[in-house]
Structure formats: C-alpha cells, structure tokens
Amino acid sequence: SIMGYIIIMVTVLVFAVFIIRHSRQFFQQLARQRIGYCLLVEKYQHDSQYYLVFQQGEQEWRVTCPLEVYLKLQPPTRGELVLSKGEFYTFEE
C-alpha cells in the first residue's frame, strides 16, 4: 500500500513537470508573431545596431537583427518573417 502511494506520487510529479514544460513552450510560441511572406527592401546600420526593413503590401516593419543575419541577407529578398515580442526572430528565404 505504501508502494502504491509512492508510484502515484511519482506519476503525479512527472505529469506536473511535463505540463509545466509544455505550457512554457506554448506561451513562448504565442509570443511569436508570424508575419508571413515579406520582401526585405532595405538594411542599414545605426549606432552599432543592425536594422532590416521588410514590406508586405502597404505594411512595413523595421526590426533590429543580429550581425550574422545582417551580413547574410541582401535586399531585395523574399521570405517568411517571424517576430517574437515585436523583435526579429527568424527570416527564412
């Protein structure tokens, strides 16, 4: 009977850890905003920050990005833009 309680407690603990881990992933993905297919129209550097300018129809996004991404991308380039909390997350050609 004690062994049964231990097994139940371990099962509940493992289930709780599983729920917490997956809920974190879920809320991180909610913070990501999939903009969709955009055109990279401009890139520039200002005050040691690297900026990319994307357009989709009448909308425009100016976002900071890491140096590696700044060096890799050359306008005009089409691809899918994803923002996380309003900041650059990914751009896939």
C-alpha positions in Angstrom: 0.0 0.0 0.0 2.9 2.4 0.7 4.4 1.4 -2.6 1.2 2.2 -4.4 1.2 5.7 -2.9 4.8 6.2 -3.9 4.1 5.2 -7.5 1.1 7.5 -7.6 3.1 10.4 -6.2 5.9 9.9 -8.7 3.4 9.7 -11.6 1.7 12.9 -10.5 5.1 14.6 -10.1 6.3 13.5 -13.6 2.9 14.6 -15.1 3.2 18.1 -13.4 6.8 18.5 -14.8 5.5 17.5 -18.3 2.6 20.0 -18.1 4.9 22.9 -16.9 7.5 22.3 -19.6 4.9 22.1 -22.4 3.0 25.2 -21.2 6.2 27.2 -21.3 6.7 26.2 -24.9 3.1 27.0 -25.7 3.4 30.5 -24.3 6.7 31.2 -26.0 5.1 30.3 -29.3 2.2 32.6 -28.6 4.6 35.5 -28.2 5.9 34.8 -31.7 4.1 36.6 -34.5 4.2 35.0 -37.9 4.1 38.0 -40.3 4.2 35.8 -43.4 5.8 36.2 -46.8 7.6 39.6 -46.9 10.1 41.4 -49.0 13.4 42.6 -47.5 13.7 46.1 -49.1 16.5 47.7 -47.1 19.1 47.2 -44.5 21.2 49.7 -42.6 23.4 50.2 -39.5 22.9 53.0 -37.0 24.5 53.4 -33.5 26.0 49.9 -33.6 22.6 48.4 -34.3 21.7 46.5 -37.4 18.3 47.1 -39.0 16.3 45.3 -41.6 13.2 46.8 -43.3 10.5 44.5 -44.5 7.4 45.2 -46.6 4.2 43.3 -47.1 1.7 45.2 -49.2 1.2 48.6 -47.5 2.7 47.5 -44.2 6.4 48.0 -43.2 8.5 46.6 -40.3 11.8 48.0 -39.2 13.5 45.5 -36.9 16.9 45.1 -35.3 18.7 41.9 -36.1 22.0 40.1 -35.2 25.1 40.8 -37.2 25.2 37.3 -38.8 21.7 37.8 -40.2 22.5 41.4 -41.3 25.6 40.2 -43.3 23.8 37.1 -44.8 20.7 38.9 -46.2 20.9 41.1 -49.3 17.8 43.1 -50.4 15.7 42.5 -52.3 15.0 39.1 -50.8 11.6 37.4 -50.3 10.9 35.1 -47.4 8.9 34.4 -44.3 9.3 36.8 -41.4 8.6 35.8 -37.7 8.8 38.3 -34.9 9.0 37.4 -31.2 7.6 40.1 -28.9 8.0 42.7 -31.7 11.6 41.8 -32.2 13.3 39.9 -35.1 13.1 36.1 -34.6 13.6 34.5 -38.0 13.5 35.2 -41.7 13.6 32.2 -44.0 14.1 32.6 -47.7 
